[in-house]
Amino acid sequence: MISRTILLYLSQQHGLKNFFVKVPGFKQVTRRFIAGENIESAIVTIKELNKLGITATFDHLGESTTSRAEADADVNEYIHLLGRIQDTGVDSNVSVKLTQLGLDIDETYCLENTRRIVAEAHRRGNFVRIDMEDSPKTDATLRIFKQLFHEFGNVGIVLQAYLYRTEKDLDEVLAMGARIRLCKGAYNEPAEVAFPEKADVDANFVKLMQKLLKSGIYHGIATHDPRMIRATQEFAARENIGKDKFEFQMLYGVRRDLMLQLAQEGFRVRTYVPYGEFWYPYFMRRLAERPANVWFVVKSLFHG
Ligand SMILES: Cc1cc2nc3c(=O)[nH]c(=O)nc-3n(C[C@H](O)[C@H](O)[C@H](O)COP(=O)(O)OP(=O)(O)OC[C@H]3O[C@@H](n4cnc5c(N)ncnc54)[C@H](O)[C@@H]3O)c2cc1C
């Protein structure tokens, strides 16, 4: 069976996208995890989720840009998107990746780009979540997040339970009074910085989830793992923490059954809805999370 490590390696080989798009039917298969190539198709998806009582966060796919023109275009896309959210009335905020906004080019330039998006969201009463990427970016991502949180307030961060450093980061962000999305972590990280064993990642996730729920701040618990979800529900019940005091978050196309069940049980649920043409690394990371999904891809290609 093809392994997580190989799939994560392939996710960084951006040139392979050109190969995959030529495979007949491949683009259709990516639709399981990606809500289309433009804002309007993602809006249709989010409207349907909203009808089911589920909120969303838009993600315009993109990362690792080394071109200022591309980063500038992404800023404009997000500014336009924030306007479309308000105009259409969909219940959604936005998620951004800082390498999409020029972090690999220059940190100050990336800060200015991100500031434009956060300022626009602030003007429109919306919220920006800064995704967390691989560990060489953690410090810069936190610096930019903290700066913009102090300037505007309407911005939150993602922290990853697989990193040893996360508990310390989490304590610092909680002391600021900011909102956190807790996830396990999606990148290939060395044992020097991240727990290599899944059991240790899960144990850390539960420990950090408990700190978040007890903080009194509204956080996102981002996982499809039924054991993490149960641990969250049980802790909230034991500590008398209301269902409206936090939200579960899941990725579009993953465990929709569980998402609907949680919403029906009265929990708050948000779906991360990616759209855009830069789908390759995102799609490959989703396969890496569950290598059995490779069979879903192969079967779909052969059976149409
Ligand atoms: C809303 C949201 C935002 C995220 N943002 C970030 C981020 O900013 N940075 C970052 O590093 N990571 C991010 N992630 C990804 C996260 O770190 C994990 O890689 C991913 O969620 C898988 O971990 P898990 O908690 O679902 O548990 P796992 O232990 O990986 O999976 C538990 C179970 O969930 C199901 N499952 C999980 N993934 C899939 C899949 N792809 N396809 C089908 N079933 C699946 C399977 O049933 C699996 O057995 C985000 C995840 C979510 C839900």
The ligand as an SDF file (V2000), in Angstrom:
LIG
                    3D

 53 58  0  0  0  0  0  0  0  0999 V2000
  -11.1230   22.3510    9.2590 C   0  0  0  0  0  0  0  0  0  0  0  0
   -9.7310   21.8070    9.1780 C   0  0  0  0  0  0  0  0  0  0  0  0
   -8.6680   22.6770    8.9690 C   0  0  0  0  0  0  0  0  0  0  0  0
   -7.3670   22.2070    8.9280 C   0  0  0  0  0  0  0  0  0  0  0  0
   -6.3410   23.0940    8.8370 N   0  0  0  0  0  0  0  0  0  0  0  0
   -5.0620   22.6330    8.9040 C   0  0  0  0  0  0  0  0  0  0  0  0
   -3.9470   23.5220    8.9610 C   0  0  0  0  0  0  0  0  0  0  0  0
   -4.0890   24.7520    8.9430 O   0  0  0  0  0  0  0  0  0  0  0  0
   -2.7110   22.9770    9.0410 N   0  0  0  0  0  0  0  0  0  0  0  0
   -2.5030   21.6270    9.0740 C   0  0  0  0  0  0  0  0  0  0  0  0
   -1.3540   21.1920    9.1850 O   0  0  0  0  0  0  0  0  0  0  0  0
   -3.5420   20.7690    9.0110 N   0  0  0  0  0  0  0  0  0  0  0  0
   -4.7970   21.2330    8.9190 C   0  0  0  0  0  0  0  0  0  0  0  0
   -5.8430   20.3390    8.8930 N   0  0  0  0  0  0  0  0  0  0  0  0
   -5.5670   18.8960    8.6430 C   0  0  0  0  0  0  0  0  0  0  0  0
   -5.2980   18.1400    9.9200 C   0  0  0  0  0  0  0  0  0  0  0  0
   -4.0750   18.5490   10.4710 O   0  0  0  0  0  0  0  0  0  0  0  0
   -5.2430   16.6220    9.6500 C   0  0  0  0  0  0  0  0  0  0  0  0
   -4.2480   16.3310    8.7190 O   0  0  0  0  0  0  0  0  0  0  0  0
   -6.5450   16.0470    9.1370 C   0  0  0  0  0  0  0  0  0  0  0  0
   -7.6540   16.6690    9.6890 O   0  0  0  0  0  0  0  0  0  0  0  0
   -6.6190   14.5450    9.4580 C   0  0  0  0  0  0  0  0  0  0  0  0
   -6.5890   14.3590   10.8570 O   0  0  0  0  0  0  0  0  0  0  0  0
   -7.8510   13.8770   11.7110 P   0  0  0  0  0  0  0  0  0  0  0  0
   -7.8920   14.6830   12.9590 O   0  0  0  0  0  0  0  0  0  0  0  0
   -9.0690   13.9100   10.8910 O   0  0  0  0  0  0  0  0  0  0  0  0
   -7.4850   12.4050   12.2080 O   0  0  0  0  0  0  0  0  0  0  0  0
   -6.8740   11.1370   11.5140 P   0  0  0  0  0  0  0  0  0  0  0  0
   -6.3450   10.3130   12.6340 O   0  0  0  0  0  0  0  0  0  0  0  0
   -5.9540   11.4820   10.3850 O   0  0  0  0  0  0  0  0  0  0  0  0
   -8.1370   10.4480   10.8810 O   0  0  0  0  0  0  0  0  0  0  0  0
   -9.1890    9.9490   11.6800 C   0  0  0  0  0  0  0  0  0  0  0  0
  -10.2740    9.3650   10.7840 C   0  0  0  0  0  0  0  0  0  0  0  0
  -10.8460   10.4260   10.0280 O   0  0  0  0  0  0  0  0  0  0  0  0
  -11.1330   10.0020    8.7230 C   0  0  0  0  0  0  0  0  0  0  0  0
  -10.3080   10.7730    7.7780 N   0  0  0  0  0  0  0  0  0  0  0  0
   -9.3190   11.6350    8.0850 C   0  0  0  0  0  0  0  0  0  0  0  0
   -8.8100   12.2120    6.9750 N   0  0  0  0  0  0  0  0  0  0  0  0
   -9.4870   11.6910    5.9480 C   0  0  0  0  0  0  0  0  0  0  0  0
   -9.4500   11.8810    4.5390 C   0  0  0  0  0  0  0  0  0  0  0  0
   -8.5900   12.7130    3.9650 N   0  0  0  0  0  0  0  0  0  0  0  0
  -10.3180   11.1730    3.7850 N   0  0  0  0  0  0  0  0  0  0  0  0
  -11.2220   10.3340    4.3390 C   0  0  0  0  0  0  0  0  0  0  0  0
  -11.3200   10.1170    5.6700 N   0  0  0  0  0  0  0  0  0  0  0  0
  -10.4640   10.7700    6.4600 C   0  0  0  0  0  0  0  0  0  0  0  0
  -10.8200    8.5330    8.6670 C   0  0  0  0  0  0  0  0  0  0  0  0
  -11.9760    7.8360    9.0090 O   0  0  0  0  0  0  0  0  0  0  0  0
   -9.7680    8.3780    9.7460 C   0  0  0  0  0  0  0  0  0  0  0  0
   -9.7290    7.0720   10.2570 O   0  0  0  0  0  0  0  0  0  0  0  0
   -7.1360   20.8040    9.0100 C   0  0  0  0  0  0  0  0  0  0  0  0
   -8.1990   19.9290    9.2230 C   0  0  0  0  0  0  0  0  0  0  0  0
   -9.4780   20.4110    9.3200 C   0  0  0  0  0  0  0  0  0  0  0  0
  -10.5700   19.4400    9.5960 C   0  0  0  0  0  0  0  0  0  0  0  0
  1  2  1  0
  2  3  1  0
  2 52  2  0
  3  4  2  0
  4  5  1  0
  4 50  1  0
  5  6  2  0
  6  7  1  0
  6 13  1  0
  7  8  2  0
  7  9  1  0
  9 10  1  0
 10 11  2  0
 10 12  1  0
 12 13  2  0
 13 14  1  0
 14 15  1  0
 14 50  1  0
 15 16  1  0
 16 17  1  0
 16 18  1  0
 18 19  1  0
 18 20  1  0
 20 21  1  0
 20 22  1  0
 22 23  1  0
 23 24  1  0
 24 25  2  0
 24 26  1  0
 24 27  1  0
 27 28  1  0
 28 29  2  0
 28 30  1  0
 28 31  1  0
 31 32  1  0
 32 33  1  0
 33 34  1  0
 33 48  1  0
 34 35  1  0
 35 36  1  0
 35 46  1  0
 36 37  1  0
 36 45  1  0
 37 38  2  0
 38 39  1  0
 39 40  1  0
 39 45  2  0
 40 41  1  0
 40 42  2  0
 42 43  1  0
 43 44  2  0
 44 45  1  0
 46 47  1  0
 46 48  1  0
 48 49  1  0
 50 51  2  0
 51 52  1  0
 52 53  1  0
M  END
$$$$
